[in-house]
Amino acid sequence: MYQRNEDVWKNFAEQEKGDYGREFGMPGYAWDARYVLRFLDAYLKHQPEALAWLKKSPAENGAPPHLLTATFRPASGPPATLESLRIEAGKQGFDKTSDLYAAMHKEDSTFKPADTDLQSWSSQLVDANHLPEAIDILKLACQLYPESSDDEEALGEAYQKANQPQPAIAAFLLALKLNSNNTDAQTHLKELQHEPSVGPAHR
């Protein structure tokens, strides 16, 4: 629409870049539109022929010489953010959360979700009764923050709610090893150790 405005061309000679004249205006716009359409077809409609078209040079696609340049760069995966980690865990399975984090961390060595964010995520999962998923997130939290007594205590609680007393006891014991004043871990540990079916804990 900009190029169809006659006022644009009145002072064009003063603004002209290189030897591109008015005759390149609308063809250039048309080729821009072709590339946008092919991109949308490839990545939203998942059309393989559109993706193959994008990988070709402009000349191979029939663009006039000298009109434009275009290069293809494949996606490098989701950005390293907590939101991306949540999305990918939902897609690929929460049991792969640690591997997903490792891949993102490899791409961006500064990426490390905050302990409080992981705790909040796991709490949401526990509240929704998604206990195996919450356990996977808390395992990652304990991996990233090995000195956190609170993370170990939260992991123990998730195991306890999931009726897995042995790993729960192991988590509570480690929580107390990290912080002997963790009263929540003490309380839960006493509850579990007073259950007659529970034997020594191993981790």
The 8 nearest C-alpha neighbors of each residue, nearest first, counted from 0:
[[1, 3, 2, 4, 28, 25, 5, 7],
 [2, 0, 3, 4, 7, 5, 6, 24],
 [1, 3, 4, 0, 24, 7, 25, 5],
 [4, 2, 0, 1, 5, 7, 25, 6],
 [5, 3, 2, 6, 1, 7, 0, 8],
 [4, 6, 7, 8, 3, 9, 2, 1],
 [5, 7, 9, 4, 8, 10, 3, 2],
 [8, 6, 5, 4, 9, 11, 2, 10],
 [7, 9, 11, 6, 10, 5, 4, 12],
 [10, 8, 6, 11, 7, 5, 12, 13],
 [9, 11, 8, 12, 13, 7, 14, 6],
 [12, 10, 8, 14, 13, 9, 15, 7],
 [11, 13, 15, 14, 10, 9, 8, 20],
 [14, 12, 11, 10, 15, 16, 9, 8],
 [15, 13, 11, 12, 16, 10, 8, 17],
 [16, 14, 12, 11, 13, 17, 19, 20],
 [15, 17, 19, 18, 14, 20, 13, 12],
 [18, 16, 19, 15, 20, 14, 12, 13],
 [17, 19, 20, 16, 15, 23, 21, 65],
 [20, 18, 17, 16, 23, 15, 21, 22],
 [21, 19, 22, 23, 18, 15, 24, 16],
 [20, 22, 24, 23, 19, 8, 25, 11],
 [21, 23, 20, 24, 25, 26, 19, 27],
 [22, 24, 21, 26, 27, 20, 25, 19],
 [25, 23, 21, 27, 22, 26, 28, 2],
 [24, 26, 28, 27, 23, 29, 22, 2],
 [27, 25, 29, 28, 23, 24, 30, 22],
 [26, 28, 30, 24, 25, 29, 23, 31],
 [27, 29, 25, 31, 26, 30, 32, 24],
 [30, 28, 26, 32, 27, 31, 25, 33],
 [29, 31, 33, 27, 32, 28, 26, 34],
 [32, 30, 28, 34, 29, 33, 27, 35],
 [31, 33, 29, 35, 30, 34, 36, 28],
 [34, 32, 30, 36, 31, 35, 37, 29],
 [33, 35, 37, 31, 36, 32, 38, 30],
 [36, 34, 38, 32, 33, 37, 39, 31],
 [35, 37, 33, 39, 38, 34, 32, 40],
 [38, 36, 40, 34, 49, 39, 35, 41],
 [37, 39, 35, 41, 36, 40, 34, 42],
 [38, 40, 36, 43, 42, 41, 37, 35],
 [41, 39, 44, 37, 38, 43, 46, 42],
 [42, 40, 45, 46, 50, 49, 38, 39],
 [43, 41, 45, 39, 40, 44, 38, 46],
 [42, 44, 39, 45, 40, 41, 38, 46],
 [43, 45, 40, 46, 41, 42, 39, 47],
 [46, 44, 41, 42, 43, 47, 40, 50],
 [45, 47, 41, 49, 48, 44, 40, 50],
 [48, 46, 50, 49, 51, 45, 41, 52],
 [49, 47, 51, 50, 46, 52, 41, 53],
 [48, 50, 41, 52, 37, 47, 51, 46],
 [49, 51, 41, 47, 53, 52, 48, 54],
 [50, 52, 48, 54, 49, 53, 47, 55],
 [53, 51, 49, 50, 54, 55, 48, 60],
 [54, 52, 50, 51, 55, 49, 71, 37],
 [53, 55, 51, 52, 71, 50, 56, 70],
 [56, 54, 52, 53, 59, 57, 60, 51],
 [55, 57, 59, 58, 60, 54, 69, 70],
 [58, 56, 60, 62, 59, 61, 69, 55],
 [59, 57, 61, 62, 60, 56, 64, 63],
 [60, 58, 56, 57, 61, 55, 62, 52],
 [61, 59, 57, 58, 62, 56, 55, 52],
 [62, 60, 58, 59, 63, 57, 64, 56],
 [61, 63, 58, 57, 60, 64, 66, 59],
 [64, 62, 66, 61, 65, 58, 57, 67],
 [65, 63, 66, 62, 58, 67, 57, 61],
 [64, 66, 67, 63, 68, 62, 19, 58],
 [67, 65, 64, 63, 27, 62, 23, 68],
 [68, 66, 65, 69, 57, 27, 64, 62],
 [67, 69, 57, 70, 66, 56, 65, 58],
 [70, 68, 57, 67, 56, 71, 53, 55],
 [69, 71, 72, 68, 56, 54, 55, 53],
 [70, 72, 54, 73, 53, 69, 55, 56],
 [71, 73, 70, 74, 54, 75, 53, 69],
 [74, 72, 75, 71, 76, 54, 70, 50],
 [73, 75, 76, 72, 77, 71, 78, 42],
 [74, 76, 73, 77, 78, 72, 106, 103],
 [77, 75, 74, 78, 103, 79, 106, 73],
 [76, 78, 83, 79, 75, 103, 74, 80],
 [79, 77, 80, 83, 76, 103, 75, 106],
 [78, 80, 103, 110, 107, 77, 83, 81],
 [81, 79, 83, 82, 78, 84, 110, 112],
 [80, 82, 84, 83, 112, 85, 79, 116],
 [81, 83, 85, 80, 84, 86, 79, 87],
 [84, 82, 86, 80, 85, 81, 87, 77],
 [83, 85, 81, 87, 82, 86, 88, 80],
 [86, 84, 82, 88, 83, 87, 89, 81],
 [85, 87, 83, 89, 84, 88, 82, 90],
 [86, 88, 90, 84, 89, 85, 91, 83],
 [89, 87, 93, 92, 85, 91, 90, 86],
 [88, 90, 86, 87, 92, 91, 85, 93],
 [91, 89, 87, 88, 92, 86, 93, 85],
 [92, 90, 88, 87, 89, 95, 93, 94],
 [93, 91, 88, 94, 89, 95, 90, 96],
 [92, 94, 88, 96, 95, 132, 135, 89],
 [93, 95, 92, 96, 135, 132, 97, 88],
 [96, 94, 93, 98, 97, 92, 99, 88],
 [97, 95, 99, 93, 98, 94, 88, 100],
 [98, 96, 100, 99, 95, 139, 101, 94],
 [99, 97, 101, 95, 100, 96, 102, 94],
 [100, 98, 96, 102, 101, 97, 95, 103],
 [99, 101, 97, 103, 98, 102, 104, 96],
 [100, 102, 98, 104, 99, 103, 105, 97],
 [103, 101, 105, 99, 100, 104, 98, 106],
 [104, 102, 100, 106, 79, 105, 101, 107],
 [103, 105, 107, 108, 101, 106, 102, 110],
 [104, 106, 102, 103, 107, 108, 101, 100],
 [105, 107, 103, 104, 108, 102, 79, 78],
 [108, 106, 104, 109, 105, 110, 103, 79],
 [107, 109, 104, 110, 105, 106, 103, 111],
 [110, 108, 107, 111, 104, 79, 106, 105],
 [111, 109, 108, 104, 107, 79, 112, 80],
 [110, 112, 109, 113, 104, 143, 108, 81],
 [113, 111, 81, 114, 110, 116, 117, 80],
 [112, 114, 116, 115, 111, 117, 118, 140],
 [113, 115, 117, 116, 118, 112, 140, 144],
 [114, 116, 118, 113, 117, 119, 112, 120],
 [117, 115, 119, 113, 118, 114, 120, 112],
 [116, 118, 120, 114, 119, 115, 121, 140],
 [117, 119, 115, 121, 116, 120, 122, 114],
 [120, 118, 122, 116, 117, 121, 115, 123],
 [121, 119, 117, 123, 118, 122, 116, 124],
 [120, 122, 133, 124, 118, 123, 119, 136],
 [123, 121, 125, 119, 124, 120, 126, 118],
 [124, 122, 126, 120, 121, 125, 127, 119],
 [123, 125, 129, 121, 127, 133, 122, 126],
 [126, 124, 128, 122, 127, 130, 123, 129],
 [125, 127, 123, 128, 124, 122, 129, 121],
 [126, 128, 124, 125, 129, 123, 130, 122],
 [129, 127, 125, 126, 130, 124, 123, 133],
 [130, 128, 124, 127, 125, 132, 131, 133],
 [129, 131, 133, 132, 125, 128, 134, 161],
 [132, 130, 134, 133, 129, 135, 161, 93],
 [131, 133, 135, 130, 134, 93, 129, 136],
 [132, 134, 121, 130, 136, 124, 135, 131],
 [133, 135, 137, 131, 132, 136, 138, 130],
 [134, 136, 138, 132, 133, 137, 94, 93],
 [137, 135, 139, 133, 138, 134, 121, 140],
 [138, 136, 140, 134, 139, 135, 154, 141],
 [139, 137, 135, 141, 136, 140, 134, 142],
 [138, 140, 142, 136, 137, 141, 97, 143],
 [141, 139, 137, 143, 142, 138, 144, 117],
 [142, 140, 144, 145, 138, 139, 143, 150],
 [141, 143, 139, 140, 145, 144, 138, 137],
 [142, 144, 140, 141, 145, 139, 111, 114],
 [143, 145, 141, 146, 147, 142, 140, 114],
 [146, 144, 141, 147, 142, 143, 140, 148],
 [147, 145, 144, 148, 177, 141, 150, 174],
 [148, 146, 149, 150, 145, 144, 151, 141],
 [147, 149, 174, 151, 177, 150, 178, 152],
 [150, 148, 152, 147, 151, 153, 174, 181],
 [151, 149, 153, 147, 152, 148, 141, 154],
 [150, 152, 154, 174, 148, 170, 153, 149],
 [151, 153, 155, 149, 154, 171, 150, 174],
 [154, 152, 156, 150, 155, 151, 149, 157],
 [155, 153, 151, 157, 152, 156, 137, 150],
 [154, 156, 167, 170, 152, 158, 153, 157],
 [155, 157, 159, 153, 154, 158, 160, 152],
 [156, 158, 154, 160, 159, 155, 134, 161],
 [159, 157, 161, 167, 155, 163, 156, 160],
 [158, 160, 156, 162, 161, 157, 167, 163],
 [161, 159, 157, 162, 158, 156, 163, 130],
 [160, 162, 158, 159, 163, 157, 130, 131],
 [163, 161, 159, 160, 164, 158, 167, 157],
 [162, 164, 158, 159, 161, 165, 166, 167],
 [163, 165, 167, 159, 166, 162, 168, 158],
 [164, 166, 168, 200, 167, 163, 169, 201],
 [167, 165, 169, 168, 164, 170, 163, 202],
 [168, 166, 155, 164, 158, 170, 165, 169],
 [167, 169, 171, 165, 170, 166, 200, 164],
 [170, 168, 166, 172, 167, 171, 202, 200],
 [169, 171, 155, 167, 173, 151, 168, 172],
 [172, 170, 174, 168, 184, 152, 173, 169],
 [173, 171, 175, 169, 174, 170, 168, 176],
 [172, 174, 176, 170, 175, 171, 177, 169],
 [173, 175, 148, 171, 151, 177, 172, 176],
 [176, 174, 179, 178, 172, 177, 173, 181],
 [175, 177, 173, 174, 178, 179, 172, 148],
 [176, 178, 174, 175, 148, 173, 146, 179],
 [179, 177, 175, 180, 176, 181, 148, 174],
 [178, 180, 175, 181, 176, 177, 174, 182],
 [181, 179, 178, 182, 175, 185, 184, 183],
 [182, 180, 184, 179, 183, 178, 175, 185],
 [181, 183, 185, 184, 180, 186, 179, 175],
 [184, 182, 186, 185, 181, 187, 152, 188],
 [183, 185, 171, 187, 182, 186, 181, 152],
 [186, 184, 182, 188, 183, 187, 189, 181],
 [187, 185, 183, 189, 188, 184, 182, 190],
 [188, 186, 190, 184, 189, 185, 183, 191],
 [187, 189, 185, 191, 190, 186, 184, 192],
 [190, 188, 192, 186, 187, 191, 193, 185],
 [191, 189, 187, 188, 193, 192, 186, 194],
 [190, 192, 188, 194, 193, 189, 187, 164],
 [191, 193, 189, 194, 190, 188, 197, 195],
 [194, 192, 191, 190, 195, 189, 197, 188],
 [193, 195, 191, 192, 196, 197, 190, 198],
 [196, 194, 197, 193, 192, 198, 191, 190],
 [197, 195, 194, 198, 193, 192, 191, 164],
 [196, 198, 195, 194, 192, 164, 199, 191],
 [197, 199, 200, 196, 192, 195, 165, 194],
 [200, 198, 201, 197, 165, 192, 168, 169],
 [199, 201, 165, 169, 168, 198, 202, 166],
 [202, 200, 169, 199, 165, 166, 168, 198],
 [201, 169, 166, 200, 165, 170, 168, 167]]
